[in-house]
Amino acid sequence: KIYKDQLILYFKSVSGLMSSQLRKLIIGSIEKYYNFMKQFKKYKYLTAEEIFNAQYDPKQPFQRSFIEVDIKEHPNGEHFTFSEELNDIHAKLTNVVKDIIKYSQNVERPDNMFIKNVDKHANLWQVPFIDSVVTEMYSEIDIVINENLEVINKVTDLYQPFEFVMKEKEEIKTFLAGNPSRDDFKKRIQFYQEKEALLDKMPQSLHMNLIKINCSEINNTIRTKINESINDLLKSIQTTNILGKAK
């Protein structure tokens, strides 16, 4: 026969032990994630220009990355941006810690099975986000992510010379409306050819620390728009000098 007070003491002891084990599991999981993210902490972060200029240099240190994003046109049609907002990436990476902590919530104590009144059921002690060990690791993870994203945010600057393509359709209409001369046509086509030659040197991908930037799609988009601009000019020349004058 086991007395009620002995039974209560027993289950309190078991619950205390289980809570301690639960906290150990939660902290251990966060620690593994923390150690993983520490790989991306650098004394000096290479800029996009430095990586781009030394992409064929065998002495260039390898940049670790486990996320991939593309470069695309911004909806406002004024500049290029990433296929996923960097703020969203930051939130997802830091929320991993919060998601792990959630697993310590609402874990029932073993003695609940003997308590018929549901209102009297109790849970194991959960790991709070304000736990000193958790907040310390979270803070360092947050710093690593912020430092990397600050550098990655400037990758699109490499494509600044090509931003004109997003508004070139309207520019060509204005150009043709001004009754351009033969030399004007030649200069504008030469401008496009120079930009396309510059585009040939752009990388298909850029391995930044933490995030790999895929550039192949935006390269193809820019090339297509440049060729369309050249074709629009050639069609205008054909209409004016061949079809128009032939009449």
C-alpha positions in Angstrom: 0.0 0.0 0.0 1.3 3.5 -1.0 0.0 6.5 0.9 -1.3 9.4 -1.0 1.3 11.9 0.2 4.0 9.4 -0.7 2.5 9.1 -4.2 2.4 12.9 -4.6 6.0 13.2 -3.5 7.0 10.4 -6.0 5.3 12.1 -8.9 6.7 15.5 -8.0 10.1 13.9 -8.1 9.5 12.2 -11.4 8.1 15.4 -12.9 11.1 17.4 -11.6 13.5 14.8 -13.2 11.5 14.9 -16.5 11.5 18.7 -16.6 15.2 18.7 -16.1 15.6 16.1 -19.0 13.2 18.2 -21.2 15.2 21.3 -20.6 18.4 19.4 -21.4 16.9 18.2 -24.7 15.7 21.7 -25.7 19.0 23.5 -24.7 21.0 20.7 -26.5 18.9 21.2 -29.7 19.4 25.0 -29.6 23.1 24.5 -29.0 23.5 22.3 -32.1 21.8 25.0 -34.2 24.0 27.6 -32.5 27.2 25.7 -33.3 26.0 25.3 -36.9 25.3 29.0 -37.3 28.7 29.8 -35.8 30.3 28.5 -39.0 29.1 31.6 -40.7 30.8 34.0 -38.3 33.7 35.7 -39.9 36.4 38.1 -38.7 36.1 39.9 -42.1 33.2 39.4 -44.5 34.1 39.5 -48.2 32.0 41.9 -50.2 30.2 40.9 -53.4 32.7 42.9 -55.5 35.7 41.1 -53.8 34.1 37.6 -54.4 33.1 38.6 -58.0 36.6 39.9 -58.9 38.4 36.9 -57.4 35.9 34.2 -58.5 38.5 32.5 -60.7 41.3 32.9 -58.1 42.3 29.5 -56.6 43.5 31.4 -53.5 40.0 32.8 -52.9 38.7 31.3 -49.6 35.6 29.1 -50.0 32.4 30.7 -48.8 30.0 28.4 -47.0 26.3 28.7 -47.8 23.1 26.7 -47.2 20.5 29.0 -48.6 19.9 30.0 -52.2 18.1 33.0 -53.6 17.7 34.5 -57.0 18.0 38.1 -58.2 14.9 39.5 -59.9 13.3 42.7 -61.0 11.7 44.7 -58.2 7.9 45.1 -58.7 8.4 48.9 -58.8 10.5 48.5 -62.0 13.3 50.7 -60.7 15.9 48.3 -59.4 16.8 44.7 -58.8 16.0 42.7 -55.6 16.1 39.2 -54.2 13.5 36.5 -54.8 13.0 36.3 -51.0 13.2 39.4 -48.8 16.3 39.3 -46.5 14.1 40.4 -43.6 12.0 37.2 -44.1 15.2 35.1 -44.2 16.4 36.7 -41.0 13.0 36.0 -39.3 13.0 32.3 -40.4 16.5 31.7 -39.2 16.0 33.3 -35.8 12.6 31.7 -35.3 14.2 28.3 -35.4 15.2 28.9 -31.7 11.7 30.0 -30.8 10.2 26.9 -32.6 12.5 24.6 -30.6 11.4 26.2 -27.3 7.7 25.7 -28.2 8.3 21.9 -27.9 8.7 22.4 -24.2 5.3 23.8 -23.8 2.2 21.8 -22.7 4.1 18.6 -22.0 1.9 16.8 -19.5 3.1 15.4 -16.2 2.9 11.6 -15.8 0.4 11.8 -12.9 -2.2 13.4 -15.2 -3.4 9.9 -16.1 -4.6 9.4 -12.5 -6.3 12.7 -12.2 -9.9 12.6 -13.5 -10.5 16.3 -13.3 -9.0 17.8 -16.4 -8.8 21.3 -14.8 -6.3 19.9 -12.3 -3.9 18.5 -14.9 -0.5 20.0 -14.8 2.4 20.3 -17.3 6.1 20.0 -16.9 8.1 23.2 -16.5 8.6 24.7 -19.9 11.8 26.4 -21.0 11.2 30.1 -21.2 12.6 32.3 -24.0 14.1 34.5 -21.3 16.3 31.6 -20.0 19.8 33.1 -19.8 21.4 30.3 -21.8 18.7 30.6 -24.5 18.9 34.4 -24.8 22.7 34.3 -25.0 22.8 31.8 -27.9 19.8 33.6 -29.6 21.6 36.9 -29.4 24.8 35.6 -31.0 22.9 33.8 -33.8 21.0 37.0 -34.5 24.3 39.0 -34.7 25.8 36.4 -37.2 22.8 36.6 -39.4 22.6 40.4 -39.3 26.3 40.7 -40.2 26.0 38.4 -43.2 22.8 40.0 -44.5 24.3 43.4 -44.3 26.9 42.3 -46.8 24.6 40.3 -48.9 22.2 43.2 -49.3 24.7 45.0 -51.4 25.0 42.1 -54.0 22.4 43.8 -56.2 24.8 46.8 -56.6 26.7 44.6 -59.1 23.7 44.8 -61.4 23.2 48.6 -61.2 24.7 49.1 -64.7 21.8 47.1 -66.1 18.9 48.7 -64.3 18.1 50.7 -67.4 16.6 47.7 -69.1 13.5 47.8 -66.9 12.4 51.2 -68.4 14.0 50.9 -71.9 10.7 50.2 -73.7 9.5 53.7 -72.9 12.9 55.2 -73.5 13.0 53.8 -77.0 9.5 55.3 -77.8 10.8 58.7 -76.7 14.0 58.2 -78.7 12.2 57.3 -81.9 9.7 60.2 -81.5 12.7 62.6 -81.6 13.4 61.7 -85.3 17.0 60.3 -84.6 19.8 60.4 -87.1 21.8 57.5 -88.4 24.6 58.3 -86.0 22.1 58.4 -83.1 20.9 54.9 -84.0 24.5 53.6 -84.2 25.4 55.1 -80.8 22.4 53.6 -79.1 23.0 50.2 -80.6 26.6 50.4 -79.6 25.5 51.2 -76.0 23.5 48.0 -75.9 26.4 46.0 -77.3 28.7 47.3 -74.6 26.2 46.4 -71.9 25.8 42.9 -73.4 29.6 42.5 -73.4 29.6 43.5 -69.8 26.8 41.0 -69.0 29.0 38.2 -70.5 31.4 38.7 -67.5 28.7 38.5 -64.9 28.7 35.2 -62.9 26.0 32.5 -63.1 26.1 32.3 -59.3 27.8 34.1 -56.5 28.8 32.2 -53.5 28.4 34.6 -50.6 28.9 33.5 -47.0 25.6 32.1 -45.7 23.6 32.6 -48.9 24.4 31.6 -52.5 23.0 34.1 -55.0 21.8 32.6 -58.3 22.3 35.0 -61.2 21.5 32.9 -64.3 17.9 33.9 -64.5 18.5 37.6 -64.2 21.3 37.4 -66.7 19.0 35.8 -69.2 16.3 38.3 -68.5 18.7 41.3 -69.0 20.1 39.8 -72.2 16.6 39.2 -73.6 15.6 42.8 -72.9 18.8 44.2 -74.5 18.2 42.1 -77.6 14.6 43.3 -77.7 15.7 46.9 -77.6 18.2 46.3 -80.5 15.4 44.6 -82.5 13.0 47.5 -81.8 15.6 49.9 -83.2 16.3 47.8 -86.3 12.6 47.4 -87.0 12.2 51.2 -86.9 15.1 51.5 -89.4 13.6 48.9 -91.6 10.2 50.6 -91.5 11.6 54.1 -92.2 14.3 53.4 -94.8 13.0 50.3 -96.6 9.2 50.1 -96.4 8.6 53.9 -96.1 11.1 55.1 -98.7 10.3 52.3 -101.1 6.8 53.8 -101.6 
